[in-house]
Amino acid sequence: MPPENAFLIQLTTMYSDPSQCLYCTNNQTLSDLMIEICELSVSRAFLFKEQTYRGRCLVAYKDHVNDLNELSDDDRNAFMADVARVTRAMQRAFNPEKINYGAYSDKLSHLHFHLAPKYVDGPDYGGTFQMNPGKVYLSDAEYQEMIEKIKQYL
C-alpha cells in the first residue's frame, strides 16, 4: 500500500464512525432535515427542508470521508463537478444573486457542502448564512415542486 493511502486510512479512522453518520445510515435526522433529490456521479444531492434561503441544497460525498483533502485528485474533481452541477441547476431554477458555499464538518465529519442561495434584500444578504434559522418550512407539494425544478436543470 502506498504511504499516502495508509495515511488516508489512518486519518479516516480518527474521525466519526460511519455507523453513526446521518448520511451513511440515512437515519431519521437526515429525513427530518432534508429530502434527497438524486444521486450524482460521486455524491448525493439534497434539498434542505428549512428554506429561509430559497432553493438551499446540500451535496454529500457518497462515501464516508472526513475532508476534501482525503480524496484522490480524480475523486475530488468529480465531487466538485457534482457541487458545480447542483449550483448551476439552482442558479437556473431560482436565479439567486449569489450562492454561498459552506463546508464546515466540525460536528459531523462526512464531506458535504451546504449551498445557500442569497437574494438581494433577502435574509443575510452580504453576510454569512445561518446553519438552520428554523423559520421557513414548506408543504410536501412545494418541496416536490422545488425538487422537480432543480432536476429539470441537472
N, C-alpha and C positions, 0 to 999 in steps of 0.2 A: 504494500500500500504506500503510495507517495506520501511524504511527510505532511503536505498541506491537507490531504484527506484525513489523516489521523488527527490533525489539529481541528478540523471541522467537526469530526465525530465527537471529539472531546468537548469542544465548545458547545455543541448542541445538547450534550448531556448535563451541562452545568445549569441549564435554564429550566423552564417549566416542563412538566410531564404531559406528553400528548394526550394521555388518558383523562387529563383534567382540562384540556383545552376546548373552548366552545366551538372553535372552527373545526377541530378534528373530530369531536364527538357529535356535532350537530345537536347540541343539547337545548334545553328549554330556554336558557338565557339567550342563545343565539336567535331563536324564533321569536322571543319577546322583543328583541332589538331590531331585527331586520328580516327582510324577505329575499330569498335567493332569486336572482334574475336569470343567471345562466352560468354554465361552465365555459371558461375560455381556454386558451392553449395551455397555460400552466397555473391557472388560478380560477377563482370563483368570484362573480360579481354579485353584490347585494344592494338592495335599496334600503336605506335607513327608514325605520318607521317614524322616528321623530323628524319632522320635516320643516323645522324653522328655516333651514336653508333649502329652499325648494329644489328637489332633484338630488339631494345628497345621497351619495353611494359609498360603497367600500369595496375594495378589491383585496382578497386574501389569497396568498400563495397556496397552492394545492397541498403541499407537504408541510410538516411541522419544522420550520426553520425559524430561528430567532431574529435574524437580521439580514439585510440585503447583502452585506459583505460575506456571508456564508455561502452564497450561491456561486456556481461557476459563471464565467462570463456569458456563456450561452443561455443559461437559465435566468441570470439577471436581466439580460437583454430581452428575453421572452416575457418575463414578468413585467418589465417596464413597458413593453409593447402592449401588453394587456391593459395596464393602467392608462396608457395613452388612448387606446381604443375606447375604453369606457368614457374618458373625459371628452373625447371627440363626440361620442354619442350624446353625452349630457349637454355639450355645447349646442349641438344641433336641435336637441329636443326641448331645451329650456331657455337657451340664449342668455346665460348669465354674463355679467360684465367680466367676471374672473372666476376661476375655480381654484380654491385653496387646497393644498395637499398637506396631509398630516400623517406621519409615520412614527409614532411615539413608542409604543410597546413597553412602557415602563412596568405596567402591571400585568400585561398579557403578552408573553413573548412568543407570538406567532406572527410572522411577517405579514403585514397588511397596511394598506394606505386608505386613509379617510379622504374622501373627495367632496369638498363642501363648496357648492356654487354660491357666489356672492353677487348681489344685485345692488346697483346704485340706490341709495335711500333704503336699503334693506337692512336686516339685523347684522350688526357688527361689521358693516362695510368699512374698509380701511383698517380693520383690526383683525385679531385672531378669532376664529370661530370657536364657539363653545362646544365642548365634547357632547353634552346631552342637555340642552336647555329645558327639555321636558314641557314644551309649550304647545307644539303643533302636531296633532295626530289626525290621520285621515280615515275615511271609511275603506273597507276592503275594496270596493269598486274604484275608489280614487287611487289606491295603491296600484291596482291592476292596470289602470289607465296609464299611470306613470311608467310602469314596467314595460308595457306594450310600446309606449313612445320611445323608450330607450332602446328596446330590442329592434325597433324599426331602423335604427341607425348603427347598430353594432355590425 
